[in-house]
Amino acid sequence: MPCKNPRLGEIVLIGTIVDELVAVLKQARAALKSGEMKTAVQLYRRAQALSPSDPEIPHERGLALLEAGHVGLAALAQAEALALDSAHIGARAQRAAALEAFGDDEGAARELRELLSRLGPQPALSARLSGLDQSAHRAASRRLIGAPLSRLPASPLVGSALARNIADPLTFRAPFAELKASTQGGLLARLDLAFDSMDASLGRSDVSYGGTTEDEHGRRVPLDEFTAAGIVFLSEALGIEPLRARRMLSFLLAPECGLGPHRFAGVQVGWTISGGNGTRRYGLFAGL
């Protein structure tokens, strides 16, 4: 009987994987080029499983996610690419673009600053960096996190939608949710917005925060109770525009996001879960 050669078997297996990788990447790039972003993302995930150390694959997946409008997931994909190759110029530039679209001008400026340190003088990028620094500074001055507690009751987050608890001045109630504030040295260190029933709020139209918002094309669209409250919460807590807060909420709702925390615009954001089976409450938090 002929003797089996383990080394030969390994070579055949590697060749099979390489052939499959080439085929999958060809399909993924074709889908990306033809605008089939969902298919492209799925194929890039399959390719990444076959070649987990190749930074080009998560980078290209990030391009597909950005084209599909999933800016938060695009930023995460580019971070994966940078974890594999910190010198990847395309990944860093695309991560900066995704973070900017997402509302994290501070993070975008950090990525551009690193990019400039690697590329050398680039007037256009330097001008963009200056604009991002100014925008990040404005967001920091607008946001509730890190601001005096006295700003909270008059903010659009509380306004007429939430009523202060007389027994606890750091707690505010609405018929559908509860907002709790934590302070440090008289400044707001954390905000928690817990929904009595997230499913019920998703099924009810918003009547507390205006009922509508602008979509990506500038059209007014109706909002449910949870989405409206979540957008206002993130917008006010982080000091970012409602459109970018809406993109951030969409990211937080994605399974890939998990519970967090994620640091964006100088603030930690994520989910809270409280209560037991049958009484579980989900909420958003933002804090230092």
C-alpha positions as CSV (number, residue, x, y, z in Angstrom):
1,M,0.0,0.0,0.0
2,P,1.3,3.5,-0.8
3,C,2.2,5.6,2.3
4,K,0.1,8.7,2.7
5,N,2.0,12.0,2.8
6,P,0.5,14.4,5.5
7,R,2.5,17.3,4.0
8,L,0.9,16.7,0.6
9,G,-2.5,16.7,2.2
10,E,-1.8,20.1,3.8
11,I,-0.7,21.6,0.5
12,V,-3.9,20.4,-1.2
13,L,-6.0,21.8,1.6
14,I,-4.2,25.2,1.5
15,G,-4.7,25.3,-2.3
16,T,-8.4,24.6,-1.9
17,I,-8.8,27.4,0.6
18,V,-6.8,29.8,-1.6
19,D,-9.0,28.9,-4.6
20,E,-12.1,29.5,-2.6
21,L,-10.8,32.8,-1.3
22,V,-10.0,34.1,-4.8
23,A,-13.5,33.1,-6.0
24,V,-15.3,34.7,-3.0
25,L,-13.3,37.9,-3.3
26,K,-14.1,38.1,-7.0
27,Q,-17.8,37.7,-6.2
28,A,-17.6,40.3,-3.4
29,R,-15.9,42.9,-5.6
30,A,-18.4,42.3,-8.4
31,A,-21.3,42.8,-5.9
32,L,-19.6,46.0,-4.6
33,K,-19.1,47.3,-8.1
34,S,-22.7,46.6,-9.1
35,G,-24.2,48.2,-6.0
36,E,-25.3,45.0,-4.3
37,M,-24.0,46.0,-0.9
38,K,-25.8,43.5,1.3
39,T,-24.5,40.6,-0.8
40,A,-21.0,42.2,-0.9
41,V,-20.9,42.5,2.9
42,Q,-21.9,38.8,3.3
43,L,-19.3,37.7,0.8
44,Y,-16.5,39.8,2.5
45,R,-17.4,38.2,5.8
46,R,-17.0,34.8,4.2
47,A,-13.7,35.9,2.7
48,Q,-12.5,37.2,6.1
49,A,-13.2,33.8,7.7
50,L,-11.0,32.2,5.1
51,S,-8.2,34.8,5.5
52,P,-8.5,36.6,8.9
53,S,-5.1,38.2,8.7
54,D,-5.6,40.2,5.5
55,P,-6.5,43.8,6.3
56,E,-7.7,44.5,2.8
57,I,-10.8,42.3,3.3
58,P,-12.3,44.3,6.3
59,H,-11.3,47.5,4.6
60,E,-13.3,46.6,1.5
61,R,-16.2,45.4,3.7
62,G,-16.1,48.8,5.3
63,L,-16.4,50.4,1.9
64,A,-19.5,48.3,1.2
65,L,-21.0,49.1,4.6
66,L,-20.4,52.9,4.1
67,E,-22.1,52.7,0.6
68,A,-25.0,51.0,2.2
69,G,-25.4,53.8,4.8
70,H,-24.2,51.7,7.8
71,V,-21.6,54.3,8.9
72,G,-21.1,52.9,12.4
73,L,-20.5,49.4,11.1
74,A,-18.2,50.8,8.4
75,A,-16.1,52.5,11.1
76,L,-15.8,49.2,13.0
77,A,-14.8,47.4,9.9
78,Q,-12.0,49.9,9.2
79,A,-10.9,49.6,12.8
80,E,-10.5,45.8,12.2
81,A,-8.3,46.6,9.2
82,L,-6.2,49.0,11.2
83,A,-5.8,46.4,14.0
84,L,-4.2,44.2,11.3
85,D,-2.2,46.9,9.6
86,S,-1.9,50.3,11.4
87,A,-0.2,51.7,8.3
88,H,-3.2,51.0,6.0
89,I,-3.8,54.5,4.6
90,G,-7.1,53.7,2.9
91,A,-8.6,52.2,6.1
92,R,-7.6,55.2,8.2
93,A,-9.0,57.7,5.7
94,Q,-12.2,55.7,5.4
95,R,-12.6,55.3,9.2
96,A,-12.2,59.1,9.5
97,A,-15.0,59.6,7.0
98,A,-17.3,57.1,8.7
99,L,-16.7,58.6,12.1
100,E,-17.4,62.1,10.8
101,A,-20.7,61.0,9.2
102,F,-21.5,59.2,12.5
103,G,-21.2,62.3,14.6
104,D,-17.7,61.6,16.1
105,D,-15.8,64.6,14.9
106,E,-13.3,64.1,17.7
107,G,-12.5,60.6,16.6
108,A,-12.4,61.6,12.9
109,A,-9.9,64.3,13.8
110,R,-7.8,61.8,15.7
111,E,-7.7,59.5,12.6
112,L,-6.9,62.4,10.2
113,R,-4.1,63.6,12.5
114,E,-2.5,60.1,12.5
115,L,-3.0,60.0,8.7
116,L,-1.2,63.3,8.2
117,S,1.7,62.1,10.4
118,R,2.2,59.2,8.0
119,L,1.6,61.1,4.7
120,G,3.3,64.4,5.5
121,P,1.9,67.8,4.6
122,Q,-1.4,67.7,2.8
123,P,-3.2,71.1,2.6
124,A,-6.6,69.7,1.8
125,L,-6.5,67.2,4.7
126,S,-5.1,69.8,7.0
127,A,-8.0,72.1,6.2
128,R,-10.4,69.3,6.9
129,L,-8.7,68.5,10.2
130,S,-9.0,72.1,11.3
131,G,-12.8,72.0,10.5
132,L,-13.2,68.8,12.4
133,D,-11.4,70.2,15.5
134,Q,-13.7,73.2,15.5
135,S,-16.8,71.0,15.1
136,A,-15.6,68.7,17.9
137,H,-15.1,71.7,20.1
138,R,-18.6,73.0,19.4
139,A,-20.1,69.5,20.2
140,A,-18.2,69.4,23.5
141,S,-19.6,72.8,24.4
142,R,-23.2,71.8,23.5
143,R,-23.3,68.3,25.0
144,L,-25.0,67.6,28.3
145,I,-22.3,65.1,29.5
146,G,-19.7,67.2,31.3
147,A,-22.1,70.2,31.5
148,P,-23.6,71.8,34.7
149,L,-26.6,69.9,36.0
150,S,-28.6,73.1,35.7
151,R,-28.7,72.7,31.9
152,L,-30.6,69.4,32.0
153,P,-34.1,70.5,32.9
154,A,-34.2,73.2,30.1
155,S,-32.7,70.9,27.5
156,P,-34.9,69.4,24.6
157,L,-34.3,66.0,26.2
158,V,-36.4,67.0,29.3
159,G,-38.4,70.0,28.2
160,S,-42.1,69.2,28.4
161,A,-41.6,65.4,27.7
162,L,-40.2,64.5,31.1
163,A,-41.2,65.6,34.6
164,R,-38.8,65.9,37.5
165,N,-39.3,63.5,40.4
166,I,-40.0,65.7,43.5
167,A,-38.4,63.1,45.8
168,D,-35.3,62.8,43.6
169,P,-34.1,65.8,41.6
170,L,-31.8,63.7,39.4
171,T,-34.7,61.6,38.1
172,F,-37.2,62.5,35.4
173,R,-40.3,60.6,34.3
174,A,-42.4,60.3,31.1
175,P,-45.3,57.9,30.6
176,F,-43.0,55.6,28.7
177,A,-39.5,56.0,30.2
178,E,-37.3,57.2,33.1
179,L,-34.2,59.4,32.8
180,K,-31.7,59.3,35.6
181,A,-28.7,61.7,35.9
182,S,-25.4,61.1,37.8
183,T,-23.2,64.0,38.7
184,Q,-19.5,64.5,39.6
185,G,-18.5,67.8,41.1
186,G,-21.8,69.4,40.0
187,L,-21.3,68.3,36.4
188,L,-23.4,65.7,34.5
189,A,-21.2,62.5,34.4
190,R,-23.8,60.1,33.1
191,L,-27.4,59.9,31.8
192,D,-29.5,56.8,31.7
193,L,-32.7,56.6,29.7
194,A,-34.6,53.4,30.6
195,F,-37.8,52.4,28.7
196,D,-40.7,50.8,30.5
197,S,-41.2,48.6,27.4
198,M,-39.0,49.0,24.4
199,D,-41.3,46.9,22.3
200,A,-44.3,49.0,23.2
201,S,-42.4,52.2,22.5
202,L,-41.3,50.9,19.1
203,G,-45.0,50.3,18.3
204,R,-46.3,53.7,19.4
205,S,-46.0,56.9,17.4
206,D,-44.0,59.7,19.0
207,V,-46.0,62.5,20.6
208,S,-43.2,63.9,22.9
209,Y,-40.4,65.0,20.6
210,G,-42.1,66.4,17.5
211,G,-43.1,63.1,15.9
212,T,-40.9,63.4,12.8
213,T,-37.3,63.8,11.7
214,E,-35.4,64.3,8.5
215,D,-34.2,61.3,6.6
216,E,-30.9,61.1,4.6
217,H,-32.7,62.9,1.7
218,G,-34.1,65.8,3.7
219,R,-37.7,64.4,3.8
220,R,-39.8,64.4,7.0
221,V,-40.5,60.9,8.2
222,P,-42.6,59.8,11.2
223,L,-41.0,58.4,14.2
224,D,-42.0,55.9,16.8
225,E,-41.7,56.7,20.5
226,F,-38.4,54.8,21.1
227,T,-36.6,56.1,18.0
228,A,-37.6,59.7,18.7
229,A,-36.5,59.6,22.3
230,G,-33.3,57.7,21.4
231,I,-32.3,60.3,18.8
232,V,-32.9,63.3,21.1
233,F,-31.1,61.5,24.0
234,L,-27.9,60.9,21.9
235,S,-28.1,64.3,20.2
236,E,-28.3,66.2,23.5
237,A,-26.0,63.9,25.5
238,L,-23.2,64.1,22.9
239,G,-23.9,67.5,21.4
240,I,-24.4,66.3,17.8
241,E,-27.0,67.0,15.2
242,P,-30.2,64.8,15.1
243,L,-29.4,63.3,11.7
244,R,-26.0,62.0,13.0
245,A,-27.6,60.9,16.2
246,R,-30.1,58.9,14.2
247,R,-27.2,57.2,12.4
248,M,-25.6,56.4,15.8
249,L,-28.9,54.9,17.1
250,S,-29.1,52.8,14.0
251,F,-25.5,51.5,14.8
252,L,-26.4,50.8,18.4
253,L,-29.4,48.7,17.3
254,A,-27.2,46.5,15.0
255,P,-26.4,43.1,16.5
256,E,-22.6,43.6,15.8
257,C,-22.6,46.6,18.2
258,G,-23.4,44.5,21.3
259,L,-24.1,46.3,24.6
260,G,-21.1,48.6,24.4
261,P,-19.7,50.7,25.8
262,H,-18.4,52.5,22.6
263,R,-16.6,55.8,22.8
264,F,-17.9,58.4,20.3
265,A,-17.6,62.2,20.4
266,G,-15.7,62.0,23.7
267,V,-18.5,60.1,25.5
268,Q,-19.1,56.4,26.3
269,V,-22.4,55.2,24.9
270,G,-24.2,51.8,25.0
271,W,-27.1,49.8,26.4
272,T,-28.3,49.0,29.9
273,I,-30.5,46.0,30.9
274,S,-32.3,45.9,34.2
275,G,-34.9,43.7,35.8
276,G,-35.5,40.0,35.5
277,N,-37.6,37.8,33.1
278,G,-40.9,39.4,32.3
279,T,-39.8,42.8,33.8
280,R,-36.7,43.4,31.8
281,R,-36.1,47.0,30.8
282,Y,-33.8,48.2,28.1
283,G,-32.2,51.6,28.0
284,L,-29.5,53.8,26.6
285,F,-26.7,55.4,28.6
286,A,-24.1,58.1,27.9
287,G,-21.3,59.0,30.3
288,L,-17.7,60.0,30.8
